[in-house]
Amino acid sequence: MSSIYEMNRGQLEAEMKDLLARYNDVKAQKLSLDMTRGKPCTEQLDLGAEMLSCLKPDDVYAEDGSDCRNYGLPFGIPEARRFFAQMIGTNENHVIIGNNSSLTVMFDTLMRALVFGELGSTEPWSHVANRKWLCPVPGYDRHFLVTQTLGFELIAVPLNEDGPDMDMVEKLCAEDASIKGMWCMPLYSNPDGYIYSPEVCERLASMKTAAHDFRIYWDNAYVVHHLYEDNRGTLPDILSLCEKAGNPNRVYEFASTSKITYSGSGISCIAANPENIAHIRKFVTVQSIGPDKVNELRHVRYIPDPAALDQVMKRQAEVIRPKFEVTLDILEKEFEGTGIAHWNKPLGGYFISLFVYPGTARKVVALAKEAGVALTPAGATYPYAKDPRDENIRIAPTYPSINDVKKAILVLCVCAKLAAAEKRLEEM
Ligand SMILES: Cc1ncc(COP(=O)(O)O)c(C=O)c1O
């Protein structure tokens, strides 16, 4: 197919006929493929099999002698705190361990702010009726849902290859005290796989905010999820940057082992500066008499040090890299020269972000569904599920088998071309 922008009506109609034939062929195959969520596949989960048996009846004690089966250590066992500290590049005293979902820790952190306020707050956030939250887009639908559910107005900010549009972020934050915080996925963002530049990180740490209790939620979910060993994204330590910039309380950092060990049975953490940690501790000790330390112990036995973590992540990458590469190959072949779509080529993380012909993403997802391929709903990567240009589709290649990924991406490409040709004809 040549460039859609250079085709005349007759050529487009001919192209549509071919595409429709391809689409009907695909439909006749009665496929049933699910590309909706970024879940690890069974093979990835199987890599952690050792974790299920690595503890023995006499190996239930943390390095400080605590019995992990019992109550206690509300902030996690020392070696699990060290595990995350080394992973995200901070001090273990700045880390509190959570149970299996970092999303829960984020939700809890917001709930504390809503009920009690943050250090620097003049009132609990729930009293701020017009509270707002900045959302770099495209972004993670579950982030948006958390802040929407908790009553924040979501403000979309464009995400560039080097991070959020900082001119806009700085302006908004400086002017509006009801903007209380911001989502950030600084390394291999979901879904674009973008990496924040050191300059963007510095600006985030040092910008002026009208709200004295402004918080960055630094979701470092993919901090060690490199696809290529020899081409790894890196980040500065945001906690130190905020400290240096004179805004030590500005950031909460989150991470988990959901995509390192088990998504359904990992461990998570929140990291912050000492003052914020002391603030959080007051509530964590009320909320629970101690987290699941047996699972923490299991994790540090399976991954005792950074070298072991490297090995685990290398094996994870070996399973998923071919799925990313086959997706990118098909996109390249199918869309080459058509001008219909563009996409990112991530170095890590869990997604590929595809931009189809403007105004067709919903149609593409609907066509794919009819052909038996379930995709993440169009719009999901924007607040309120409203993609203003109706063009972004999140591809999650990790869960299906490589053959299914191939089939699904081919269907996606046919649907995208068909919808583009149809739209173009309408626009003529
Ligand atoms: C950016 C990001 N943060 C958080 C999560 C969920 O993390 P957890 O399983 O630790 O709740 C995901 C899952 O896809 C994610 O993409």
The ligand as a Tripos MOL2 file, in Angstrom:
@<TRIPOS>MOLECULE
LIG
   16    16     1     0     0
SMALL
NO_CHARGES

@<TRIPOS>ATOM
      1 C1          3.0160    1.6920   35.4730 C.3       1 LIG1
      2 C2          2.4000    0.6270   36.2920 C.ar      1 LIG1
      3 N1          2.3000    0.7750   37.6230 N.ar      1 LIG1
      4 C3          1.7400   -0.1550   38.3960 C.ar      1 LIG1
      5 C4          1.2450   -1.3250   37.8540 C.ar      1 LIG1
      6 C5          0.6130   -2.3210   38.7640 C.3       1 LIG1
      7 O1          1.5540   -2.6670   39.7400 O.3       1 LIG1
      8 P1          1.2240   -3.6520   40.9170 P.3       1 LIG1
      9 O2          1.0290   -4.9970   40.3380 O.co2     1 LIG1
     10 O3          2.4480   -3.5700   41.7750 O.co2     1 LIG1
     11 O4          0.0090   -3.1410   41.6210 O.co2     1 LIG1
     12 C6          1.3350   -1.5300   36.4790 C.ar      1 LIG1
     13 C7          0.7700   -2.7370   35.8680 C.2       1 LIG1
     14 O5          0.6680   -2.9040   34.6880 O.2       1 LIG1
     15 C8          1.9100   -0.5300   35.6760 C.ar      1 LIG1
     16 O6          1.9970   -0.6510   34.3510 O.3       1 LIG1
@<TRIPOS>BOND
     1     1     2 1
     2     2     3 ar
     3     2    15 ar
     4     3     4 ar
     5     4     5 ar
     6     5     6 1
     7     5    12 ar
     8     6     7 1
     9     7     8 1
    10     8     9 2
    11     8    10 1
    12     8    11 1
    13    12    13 1
    14    12    15 ar
    15    13    14 2
    16    15    16 1
@<TRIPOS>SUBSTRUCTURE
     1 LIG1         1 GROUP 0 **** ****
